[in-house]
Amino acid sequence: MKIARFDDGSGQSLGIVAGDRIRPIAQASDMIDLISRWEAIKVDIQAGASGTDGFALSDVRLLAPVPRPGKIFAIGLNYADHIAESKMETPKHQVWFTKAVTSIAGPFDPVQIPSVSPFVDYEVELVAVIGKGGRHISAADAADHIFGYCVGNDVTERVWQHRTAQWSLGKSFDTHAPIGPWITTADEVGDPHALGIRCFVNGESRQDSNTRHLVFDVFAQVEQLSQAMTLEPGDLIFTGTPGGIGAAMEPRRFLKAGDVVRCEVEGLGHIENPFVLEA
Ligand code: ZN
């Protein structure tokens, strides 16, 4: 199933996307509520997924599927070609940083180029959405704790990222975590480690890889994070970006106002965000 948040002009709702239509979901008040009660309500929701009522997708505005996750973690240096272009060594341990929950943006919303430092770059990523929470989740059990997946852009301000050893500030500017266009449930995704992943800037291909090239796979990431903390429904994990970032091009190419960045993951749809100067 594909589950979205949307605004039809009269307010925000959850909906099931099927083809070019979206049908409202009545069984949950918000996405984290839906994810938390999924086992109890999914049969009901699925039963309402077919039919022709609801809205044309083109008539609604899609919103960030999880507008206020409890936490957003993102892994660095997790594709071999990106490690090489970053002139780093393959890390022995998973390299984690957080993105502020206030950095979330919708799948087609404008993304801000910060007034304090404009060196903004894209990073297309597969994003895992935690379903059933837990602590000390083994990699073998991790699939049971993932509700679904969506596309994300781990937008990064490169100067703030690298002026200290800790990356979180440079990764946490407002609007720098656009996600969507909806959550595709894990059962529909199947193997998350066999998905094409691509990024385009103004139609020009910049990143083109496959999630099979992840250094630490999604399940190993869930295992590692949950050794430290309790994962909760709706928590987001950005699982790493492949090679092709603008900061590694020669000369370096950062995003400028008017650029449009499209990120897509096979089977999950795409997000597409115009970049604008912070007002
Ligand atoms: Zn990233």
py3Dmol code that shows the C-alpha trace and the ligand (Angstrom):
import py3Dmol

protein = """\
ATOM      1  CA  MET A   1       0.000   0.000   0.000  1.00  0.00           C
ATOM      2  CA  LYS A   2       0.994   3.593  -0.576  1.00  0.00           C
ATOM      3  CA  ILE A   3      -0.032   5.907   2.231  1.00  0.00           C
ATOM      4  CA  ALA A   4       0.149   9.664   1.833  1.00  0.00           C
ATOM      5  CA  ARG A   5      -0.695  12.828   3.678  1.00  0.00           C
ATOM      6  CA  PHE A   6      -2.457  15.362   1.536  1.00  0.00           C
ATOM      7  CA  ASP A   7      -4.452  18.563   1.490  1.00  0.00           C
ATOM      8  CA  ASP A   8      -7.481  18.713  -0.789  1.00  0.00           C
ATOM      9  CA  GLY A   9      -8.032  22.381  -0.062  1.00  0.00           C
ATOM     10  CA  SER A  10     -10.249  21.758   2.962  1.00  0.00           C
ATOM     11  CA  GLY A  11      -7.576  20.455   5.337  1.00  0.00           C
ATOM     12  CA  GLN A  12      -5.062  17.683   5.885  1.00  0.00           C
ATOM     13  CA  SER A  13      -5.908  13.993   5.597  1.00  0.00           C
ATOM     14  CA  LEU A  14      -4.287  10.615   5.249  1.00  0.00           C
ATOM     15  CA  GLY A  15      -5.018   8.711   2.082  1.00  0.00           C
ATOM     16  CA  ILE A  16      -4.272   5.567   0.126  1.00  0.00           C
ATOM     17  CA  VAL A  17      -2.767   6.126  -3.293  1.00  0.00           C
ATOM     18  CA  ALA A  18      -3.871   3.749  -6.055  1.00  0.00           C
ATOM     19  CA  GLY A  19      -2.988   4.663  -9.609  1.00  0.00           C
ATOM     20  CA  ASP A  20      -3.780   8.320 -10.152  1.00  0.00           C
ATOM     21  CA  ARG A  21      -6.304   8.527  -7.282  1.00  0.00           C
ATOM     22  CA  ILE A  22      -6.084   9.059  -3.557  1.00  0.00           C
ATOM     23  CA  ARG A  23      -8.783   7.884  -1.148  1.00  0.00           C
ATOM     24  CA  PRO A  24      -9.064   9.306   2.362  1.00  0.00           C
ATOM     25  CA  ILE A  25      -8.385   7.047   5.338  1.00  0.00           C
ATOM     26  CA  ALA A  26     -10.866   7.373   8.206  1.00  0.00           C
ATOM     27  CA  GLN A  27      -9.251   4.943  10.642  1.00  0.00           C
ATOM     28  CA  ALA A  28      -6.404   7.133  11.928  1.00  0.00           C
ATOM     29  CA  SER A  29      -5.911  10.752  12.905  1.00  0.00           C
ATOM     30  CA  ASP A  30      -2.311  11.173  11.786  1.00  0.00           C
ATOM     31  CA  MET A  31       0.501   9.108  10.305  1.00  0.00           C
ATOM     32  CA  ILE A  32       2.177   8.154  13.596  1.00  0.00           C
ATOM     33  CA  ASP A  33      -1.231   7.123  14.976  1.00  0.00           C
ATOM     34  CA  LEU A  34      -1.796   5.023  11.857  1.00  0.00           C
ATOM     35  CA  ILE A  35       1.628   3.382  12.072  1.00  0.00           C
ATOM     36  CA  SER A  36       1.209   2.699  15.815  1.00  0.00           C
ATOM     37  CA  ARG A  37      -2.122   0.932  15.306  1.00  0.00           C
ATOM     38  CA  TRP A  38      -1.361  -0.571  11.897  1.00  0.00           C
ATOM     39  CA  GLU A  39      -1.841  -4.246  12.764  1.00  0.00           C
ATOM     40  CA  ALA A  40      -5.325  -3.539  14.137  1.00  0.00           C
ATOM     41  CA  ILE A  41      -6.554  -1.321  11.300  1.00  0.00           C
ATOM     42  CA  LYS A  42      -4.750  -2.420   8.139  1.00  0.00           C
ATOM     43  CA  VAL A  43      -7.413  -4.888   6.981  1.00  0.00           C
ATOM     44  CA  ASP A  44     -10.061  -2.192   7.266  1.00  0.00           C
ATOM     45  CA  ILE A  45      -7.895   0.315   5.450  1.00  0.00           C
ATOM     46  CA  GLN A  46      -7.072  -2.117   2.679  1.00  0.00           C
ATOM     47  CA  ALA A  47     -10.771  -2.866   2.199  1.00  0.00           C
ATOM     48  CA  GLY A  48     -11.351   0.813   1.482  1.00  0.00           C
ATOM     49  CA  ALA A  49      -8.426   1.106  -0.920  1.00  0.00           C
ATOM     50  CA  SER A  50     -10.193   0.205  -4.149  1.00  0.00           C
ATOM     51  CA  GLY A  51     -12.929   2.043  -5.968  1.00  0.00           C
ATOM     52  CA  THR A  52     -13.110   5.264  -7.860  1.00  0.00           C
ATOM     53  CA  ASP A  53     -14.129   7.877  -5.280  1.00  0.00           C
ATOM     54  CA  GLY A  54     -11.683  10.087  -3.468  1.00  0.00           C
ATOM     55  CA  PHE A  55      -9.598  12.622  -5.375  1.00  0.00           C
ATOM     56  CA  ALA A  56      -7.475  12.765  -8.468  1.00  0.00           C
ATOM     57  CA  LEU A  57      -3.854  12.874  -7.275  1.00  0.00           C
ATOM     58  CA  SER A  58      -3.332  15.887  -9.499  1.00  0.00           C
ATOM     59  CA  ASP A  59      -6.020  17.797  -7.573  1.00  0.00           C
ATOM     60  CA  VAL A  60      -4.421  17.526  -4.132  1.00  0.00           C
ATOM     61  CA  ARG A  61      -1.225  18.789  -2.574  1.00  0.00           C
ATOM     62  CA  LEU A  62       0.923  15.974  -1.194  1.00  0.00           C
ATOM     63  CA  LEU A  63       2.470  16.713   2.213  1.00  0.00           C
ATOM     64  CA  ALA A  64       5.404  15.212   4.107  1.00  0.00           C
ATOM     65  CA  PRO A  65       4.149  11.757   5.096  1.00  0.00           C
ATOM     66  CA  VAL A  66       5.534  12.104   8.640  1.00  0.00           C
ATOM     67  CA  PRO A  67       5.460  15.831   9.459  1.00  0.00           C
ATOM     68  CA  ARG A  68       6.954  15.547  12.945  1.00  0.00           C
ATOM     69  CA  PRO A  69       8.843  12.288  13.463  1.00  0.00           C
ATOM     70  CA  GLY A  70      10.128  11.587  16.962  1.00  0.00           C
ATOM     71  CA  LYS A  71      13.644  11.445  15.568  1.00  0.00           C
ATOM     72  CA  ILE A  72      15.523  11.540  12.299  1.00  0.00           C
ATOM     73  CA  PHE A  73      18.821   9.684  12.074  1.00  0.00           C
ATOM     74  CA  ALA A  74      20.990   9.620   8.982  1.00  0.00           C
ATOM     75  CA  ILE A  75      24.067   7.539   8.190  1.00  0.00           C
ATOM     76  CA  GLY A  76      27.126   9.028   6.514  1.00  0.00           C
ATOM     77  CA  LEU A  77      29.608   7.364   4.151  1.00  0.00           C
ATOM     78  CA  ASN A  78      27.495   4.364   3.274  1.00  0.00           C
ATOM     79  CA  TYR A  79      28.079   3.840  -0.474  1.00  0.00           C
ATOM     80  CA  ALA A  80      31.581   2.968  -1.726  1.00  0.00           C
ATOM     81  CA  ASP A  81      31.561   5.507  -4.573  1.00  0.00           C
ATOM     82  CA  HIS A  82      30.462   8.301  -2.208  1.00  0.00           C
ATOM     83  CA  ILE A  83      33.202   7.369   0.286  1.00  0.00           C
ATOM     84  CA  ALA A  84      35.764   7.551  -2.535  1.00  0.00           C
ATOM     85  CA  GLU A  85      34.560  10.934  -3.821  1.00  0.00           C
ATOM     86  CA  SER A  86      34.601  12.232  -0.225  1.00  0.00           C
ATOM     87  CA  LYS A  87      38.241  11.064   0.038  1.00  0.00           C
ATOM     88  CA  MET A  88      37.410   9.132   3.206  1.00  0.00           C
ATOM     89  CA  GLU A  89      38.087   5.569   4.361  1.00  0.00           C
ATOM     90  CA  THR A  90      35.295   3.012   4.591  1.00  0.00           C
ATOM     91  CA  PRO A  91      34.234   3.434   8.207  1.00  0.00           C
ATOM     92  CA  LYS A  92      34.667   0.536  10.622  1.00  0.00           C
ATOM     93  CA  HIS A  93      31.596   1.684  12.542  1.00  0.00           C
ATOM     94  CA  GLN A  94      28.371   3.188  11.259  1.00  0.00           C
ATOM     95  CA  VAL A  95      28.684   6.997  11.164  1.00  0.00           C
ATOM     96  CA  TRP A  96      25.485   8.544  12.526  1.00  0.00           C
ATOM     97  CA  PHE A  97      24.231  12.092  12.761  1.00  0.00           C
ATOM     98  CA  THR A  98      20.804  13.541  13.400  1.00  0.00           C
ATOM     99  CA  LYS A  99      18.703  15.891  11.351  1.00  0.00           C
ATOM    100  CA  ALA A 100      16.431  18.173  13.379  1.00  0.00           C
ATOM    101  CA  VAL A 101      12.782  17.125  13.188  1.00  0.00           C
ATOM    102  CA  THR A 102      12.011  20.716  12.145  1.00  0.00           C
ATOM    103  CA  SER A 103      13.954  20.135   8.913  1.00  0.00           C
ATOM    104  CA  ILE A 104      11.109  18.083   7.402  1.00  0.00           C
ATOM    105  CA  ALA A 105       9.567  19.437   4.189  1.00  0.00           C
ATOM    106  CA  GLY A 106       6.922  18.157   1.805  1.00  0.00           C
ATOM    107  CA  PRO A 107       7.738  16.213  -1.364  1.00  0.00           C
ATOM    108  CA  PHE A 108       7.186  19.194  -3.686  1.00  0.00           C
ATOM    109  CA  ASP A 109       7.774  22.082  -1.265  1.00  0.00           C
ATOM    110  CA  PRO A 110      10.435  24.761  -1.746  1.00  0.00           C
ATOM    111  CA  VAL A 111      13.759  24.088  -0.001  1.00  0.00           C
ATOM    112  CA  GLN A 112      15.628  27.056   1.425  1.00  0.00           C
ATOM    113  CA  ILE A 113      19.154  28.123   0.607  1.00  0.00           C
ATOM    114  CA  PRO A 114      20.196  29.510   4.023  1.00  0.00           C
ATOM    115  CA  SER A 115      21.006  33.197   4.295  1.00  0.00           C
ATOM    116  CA  VAL A 116      23.939  32.508   6.670  1.00  0.00           C
ATOM    117  CA  SER A 117      25.746  30.159   4.268  1.00  0.00           C
ATOM    118  CA  PRO A 118      24.520  29.224   0.782  1.00  0.00           C
ATOM    119  CA  PHE A 119      26.606  26.137  -0.035  1.00  0.00           C
ATOM    120  CA  VAL A 120      23.692  23.757  -0.378  1.00  0.00           C
ATOM    121  CA  ASP A 121      23.941  20.263  -1.834  1.00  0.00           C
ATOM    122  CA  TYR A 122      21.612  17.322  -2.546  1.00  0.00           C
ATOM    123  CA  GLU A 123      21.809  13.686  -1.357  1.00  0.00           C
ATOM    124  CA  VAL A 124      19.139  11.288  -2.611  1.00  0.00           C
ATOM    125  CA  GLU A 125      18.433   8.579  -0.037  1.00  0.00           C
ATOM    126  CA  LEU A 126      16.190   5.620   0.674  1.00  0.00           C
ATOM    127  CA  VAL A 127      14.372   6.477   3.921  1.00  0.00           C
ATOM    128  CA  ALA A 128      13.128   3.724   6.241  1.00  0.00           C
ATOM    129  CA  VAL A 129      10.110   4.465   8.431  1.00  0.00           C
ATOM    130  CA  ILE A 130      10.005   2.592  11.731  1.00  0.00           C
ATOM    131  CA  GLY A 131       6.787   0.688  12.442  1.00  0.00           C
ATOM    132  CA  LYS A 132       6.773  -1.415  15.584  1.00  0.00           C
ATOM    133  CA  GLY A 133       9.193   0.203  17.992  1.00  0.00           C
ATOM    134  CA  GLY A 134      11.732  -1.515  20.133  1.00  0.00           C
ATOM    135  CA  ARG A 135      15.178  -1.758  21.635  1.00  0.00           C
ATOM    136  CA  HIS A 136      17.964  -4.240  20.866  1.00  0.00           C
ATOM    137  CA  ILE A 137      16.384  -5.257  17.569  1.00  0.00           C
ATOM    138  CA  SER A 138      18.609  -7.772  15.769  1.00  0.00           C
ATOM    139  CA  ALA A 139      19.309  -7.380  12.062  1.00  0.00           C
ATOM    140  CA  ALA A 140      17.435 -10.661  11.580  1.00  0.00           C
ATOM    141  CA  ASP A 141      14.312  -9.154  13.161  1.00  0.00           C
ATOM    142  CA  ALA A 142      14.667  -5.645  11.747  1.00  0.00           C
ATOM    143  CA  ALA A 143      12.330  -6.175   8.783  1.00  0.00           C
ATOM    144  CA  ASP A 144       9.474  -6.732  11.258  1.00  0.00           C
ATOM    145  CA  HIS A 145      10.080  -3.245  12.671  1.00  0.00           C
ATOM    146  CA  ILE A 146      10.040  -1.300   9.398  1.00  0.00           C
ATOM    147  CA  PHE A 147       6.644   0.044   8.418  1.00  0.00           C
ATOM    148  CA  GLY A 148       7.696   1.160   4.980  1.00  0.00           C
ATOM    149  CA  TYR A 149       9.973   3.304   2.865  1.00  0.00           C
ATOM    150  CA  CYS A 150       9.938   6.655   1.128  1.00  0.00           C
ATOM    151  CA  VAL A 151      12.274   8.882  -0.869  1.00  0.00           C
ATOM    152  CA  GLY A 152      14.306  11.549   0.924  1.00  0.00           C
ATOM    153  CA  ASN A 153      16.783  14.269   0.087  1.00  0.00           C
ATOM    154  CA  ASP A 154      19.372  14.706   2.857  1.00  0.00           C
ATOM    155  CA  VAL A 155      19.918  18.342   1.893  1.00  0.00           C
ATOM    156  CA  THR A 156      23.196  19.580   3.328  1.00  0.00           C
ATOM    157  CA  GLU A 157      24.869  22.930   3.867  1.00  0.00           C
ATOM    158  CA  ARG A 158      28.463  21.833   3.204  1.00  0.00           C
ATOM    159  CA  VAL A 159      30.344  24.631   4.965  1.00  0.00           C
ATOM    160  CA  TRP A 160      28.434  24.242   8.224  1.00  0.00           C
ATOM    161  CA  GLN A 161      28.681  20.457   7.843  1.00  0.00           C
ATOM    162  CA  HIS A 162      32.463  20.464   7.765  1.00  0.00           C
ATOM    163  CA  ARG A 163      33.466  23.417   9.934  1.00  0.00           C
ATOM    164  CA  THR A 164      33.176  21.171  12.990  1.00  0.00           C
ATOM    165  CA  ALA A 165      33.628  17.415  13.485  1.00  0.00           C
ATOM    166  CA  GLN A 166      29.915  16.995  14.205  1.00  0.00           C
ATOM    167  CA  TRP A 167      27.733  17.296  11.101  1.00  0.00           C
ATOM    168  CA  SER A 168      24.287  17.770  12.644  1.00  0.00           C
ATOM    169  CA  LEU A 169      24.034  21.577  12.320  1.00  0.00           C
ATOM    170  CA  GLY A 170      24.922  21.545   8.635  1.00  0.00           C
ATOM    171  CA  LYS A 171      22.310  18.836   8.120  1.00  0.00           C
ATOM    172  CA  SER A 172      19.490  20.453  10.087  1.00  0.00           C
ATOM    173  CA  PHE A 173      18.483  23.686   8.398  1.00  0.00           C
ATOM    174  CA  ASP A 174      14.726  24.215   8.062  1.00  0.00           C
ATOM    175  CA  THR A 175      13.282  22.449   4.971  1.00  0.00           C
ATOM    176  CA  HIS A 176      16.436  20.345   4.493  1.00  0.00           C
ATOM    177  CA  ALA A 177      14.674  16.981   4.878  1.00  0.00           C
ATOM    178  CA  PRO A 178      12.071  16.775   2.107  1.00  0.00           C
ATOM    179  CA  ILE A 179      10.441  13.329   2.119  1.00  0.00           C
ATOM    180  CA  GLY A 180       7.702  11.524   0.245  1.00  0.00           C
ATOM    181  CA  PRO A 181       5.841  11.447  -2.001  1.00  0.00           C
ATOM    182  CA  TRP A 182       4.181   8.833   0.265  1.00  0.00           C
ATOM    183  CA  ILE A 183       5.171   5.814   2.347  1.00  0.00           C
ATOM    184  CA  THR A 184       5.151   2.521   0.464  1.00  0.00           C
ATOM    185  CA  THR A 185       4.573  -0.276   2.970  1.00  0.00           C
ATOM    186  CA  ALA A 186       7.439  -2.729   3.443  1.00  0.00           C
ATOM    187  CA  ASP A 187       5.447  -5.711   2.126  1.00  0.00           C
ATOM    188  CA  GLU A 188       4.963  -3.910  -1.183  1.00  0.00           C
ATOM    189  CA  VAL A 189       8.639  -2.870  -1.423  1.00  0.00           C
ATOM    190  CA  GLY A 190       9.981  -6.393  -0.926  1.00  0.00           C
ATOM    191  CA  ASP A 191      13.791  -6.373  -0.852  1.00  0.00           C
ATOM    192  CA  PRO A 192      14.930  -2.844   0.069  1.00  0.00           C
ATOM    193  CA  HIS A 193      18.438  -3.692  -1.097  1.00  0.00           C
ATOM    194  CA  ALA A 194      17.668  -3.943  -4.815  1.00  0.00           C
ATOM    195  CA  LEU A 195      16.251  -0.526  -5.680  1.00  0.00           C
ATOM    196  CA  GLY A 196      17.511   1.913  -8.269  1.00  0.00           C
ATOM    197  CA  ILE A 197      18.201   5.335  -6.714  1.00  0.00           C
ATOM    198  CA  ARG A 198      18.656   8.526  -8.718  1.00  0.00           C
ATOM    199  CA  CYS A 199      18.942  12.289  -8.411  1.00  0.00           C
ATOM    200  CA  PHE A 200      18.538  14.923 -11.120  1.00  0.00           C
ATOM    201  CA  VAL A 201      19.257  18.656 -10.988  1.00  0.00           C
ATOM    202  CA  ASN A 202      17.261  20.591 -13.586  1.00  0.00           C
ATOM    203  CA  GLY A 203      16.864  17.314 -15.452  1.00  0.00           C
ATOM    204  CA  GLU A 204      20.607  16.524 -15.472  1.00  0.00           C
ATOM    205  CA  SER A 205      21.517  13.146 -13.939  1.00  0.00           C
ATOM    206  CA  ARG A 206      23.791  13.586 -10.899  1.00  0.00           C
ATOM    207  CA  GLN A 207      23.388  10.392  -8.867  1.00  0.00           C
ATOM    208  CA  ASP A 208      22.467   6.979 -10.299  1.00  0.00           C
ATOM    209  CA  SER A 209      23.043   3.878  -8.207  1.00  0.00           C
ATOM    210  CA  ASN A 210      21.282   0.992  -6.480  1.00  0.00           C
ATOM    211  CA  THR A 211      20.619   0.253  -2.822  1.00  0.00           C
ATOM    212  CA  ARG A 212      22.455  -3.051  -3.206  1.00  0.00           C
ATOM    213  CA  HIS A 213      25.631  -0.970  -2.892  1.00  0.00           C
ATOM    214  CA  LEU A 214      24.892   0.079   0.711  1.00  0.00           C
ATOM    215  CA  VAL A 215      27.928  -0.595   2.924  1.00  0.00           C
ATOM    216  CA  PHE A 216      25.794  -1.177   6.041  1.00  0.00           C
ATOM    217  CA  ASP A 217      22.374  -2.423   4.955  1.00  0.00           C
ATOM    218  CA  VAL A 218      19.086  -1.131   6.318  1.00  0.00           C
ATOM    219  CA  PHE A 219      18.664  -3.993   8.781  1.00  0.00           C
ATOM    220  CA  ALA A 220      22.176  -3.558  10.194  1.00  0.00           C
ATOM    221  CA  GLN A 221      21.348   0.127  10.654  1.00  0.00           C
ATOM    222  CA  VAL A 222      18.212  -0.684  12.671  1.00  0.00           C
ATOM    223  CA  GLU A 223      20.226  -3.113  14.791  1.00  0.00           C
ATOM    224  CA  GLN A 224      22.935  -0.558  15.534  1.00  0.00           C
ATOM    225  CA  LEU A 225      20.621   2.358  16.343  1.00  0.00           C
ATOM    226  CA  SER A 226      18.381   0.252  18.550  1.00  0.00           C
ATOM    227  CA  GLN A 227      21.339  -0.890  20.626  1.00  0.00           C
ATOM    228  CA  ALA A 228      21.565   2.692  21.839  1.00  0.00           C
ATOM    229  CA  MET A 229      17.989   3.881  21.878  1.00  0.00           C
ATOM    230  CA  THR A 230      14.367   2.857  21.683  1.00  0.00           C
ATOM    231  CA  LEU A 231      13.086   3.202  18.148  1.00  0.00           C
ATOM    232  CA  GLU A 232       9.492   4.375  17.923  1.00  0.00           C
ATOM    233  CA  PRO A 233       6.750   4.355  15.283  1.00  0.00           C
ATOM    234  CA  GLY A 234       7.375   7.021  12.674  1.00  0.00           C
ATOM    235  CA  ASP A 235      11.088   7.476  13.392  1.00  0.00           C
ATOM    236  CA  LEU A 236      12.971   8.063  10.140  1.00  0.00           C
ATOM    237  CA  ILE A 237      16.289   6.575   9.053  1.00  0.00           C
ATOM    238  CA  PHE A 238      18.066   8.165   6.078  1.00  0.00           C
ATOM    239  CA  THR A 239      20.129   5.216   4.832  1.00  0.00           C
ATOM    240  CA  GLY A 240      22.957   6.953   2.962  1.00  0.00           C
ATOM    241  CA  THR A 241      23.635   8.586  -0.393  1.00  0.00           C
ATOM    242  CA  PRO A 242      25.523   7.266  -3.427  1.00  0.00           C
ATOM    243  CA  GLY A 243      28.271   9.110  -5.306  1.00  0.00           C
ATOM    244  CA  GLY A 244      27.646  12.210  -7.392  1.00  0.00           C
ATOM    245  CA  ILE A 245      27.200  15.012  -4.868  1.00  0.00           C
ATOM    246  CA  GLY A 246      27.817  18.547  -6.081  1.00  0.00           C
ATOM    247  CA  ALA A 247      30.578  19.185  -3.532  1.00  0.00           C
ATOM    248  CA  ALA A 248      32.685  16.424  -5.100  1.00  0.00           C
ATOM    249  CA  MET A 249      32.415  17.750  -8.665  1.00  0.00           C
ATOM    250  CA  GLU A 250      35.279  19.742 -10.149  1.00  0.00           C
ATOM    251  CA  PRO A 251      34.655  22.559  -9.921  1.00  0.00           C
ATOM    252  CA  ARG A 252      32.256  22.138  -7.032  1.00  0.00           C
ATOM    253  CA  ARG A 253      28.654  22.841  -7.960  1.00  0.00           C
ATOM    254  CA  PHE A 254      26.242  23.964  -5.275  1.00  0.00           C
ATOM    255  CA  LEU A 255      22.528  24.506  -5.728  1.00  0.00           C
ATOM    256  CA  LYS A 256      21.275  27.962  -6.563  1.00  0.00           C
ATOM    257  CA  ALA A 257      17.888  29.660  -6.433  1.00  0.00           C
ATOM    258  CA  GLY A 258      15.665  28.386  -9.214  1.00  0.00           C
ATOM    259  CA  ASP A 259      17.224  24.923  -9.358  1.00  0.00           C
ATOM    260  CA  VAL A 260      14.838  21.974  -9.185  1.00  0.00           C
ATOM    261  CA  VAL A 261      16.070  18.735  -7.612  1.00  0.00           C
ATOM    262  CA  ARG A 262      14.287  15.481  -8.332  1.00  0.00           C
ATOM    263  CA  CYS A 263      15.031  12.419  -6.208  1.00  0.00           C
ATOM    264  CA  GLU A 264      13.614   9.013  -7.008  1.00  0.00           C
ATOM    265  CA  VAL A 265      13.841   5.474  -5.723  1.00  0.00           C
ATOM    266  CA  GLU A 266      12.599   2.551  -7.786  1.00  0.00           C
ATOM    267  CA  GLY A 267       9.030   1.637  -6.830  1.00  0.00           C
ATOM    268  CA  LEU A 268       8.674   4.477  -4.300  1.00  0.00           C
ATOM    269  CA  GLY A 269       7.935   7.391  -6.626  1.00  0.00           C
ATOM    270  CA  HIS A 270       9.787  10.686  -6.628  1.00  0.00           C
ATOM    271  CA  ILE A 271      10.033  14.004  -4.822  1.00  0.00           C
ATOM    272  CA  GLU A 272      10.880  17.219  -6.643  1.00  0.00           C
ATOM    273  CA  ASN A 273      11.787  20.404  -4.824  1.00  0.00           C
ATOM    274  CA  PRO A 274      12.496  23.908  -6.118  1.00  0.00           C
ATOM    275  CA  PHE A 275      15.336  25.662  -4.303  1.00  0.00           C
ATOM    276  CA  VAL A 276      14.755  29.235  -3.139  1.00  0.00           C
ATOM    277  CA  LEU A 277      16.686  31.809  -1.144  1.00  0.00           C
ATOM    278  CA  GLU A 278      15.656  31.929   2.516  1.00  0.00           C
ATOM    279  CA  ALA A 279      13.310  34.899   2.850  1.00  0.00           C
TER     280      ALA A 279
END
"""
ligand_1 = """\
1
ZN
Zn 23.126 11.707 3.655
"""
view = py3Dmol.view(width=600, height=400)
view.addModel(protein, "pdb")
view.setStyle({"model": 0}, {"cartoon": {"style": "trace"}})
view.addModel(ligand_1, "xyz")
view.setStyle({"model": 1}, {"stick": {}})
view.zoomTo()
view.show()
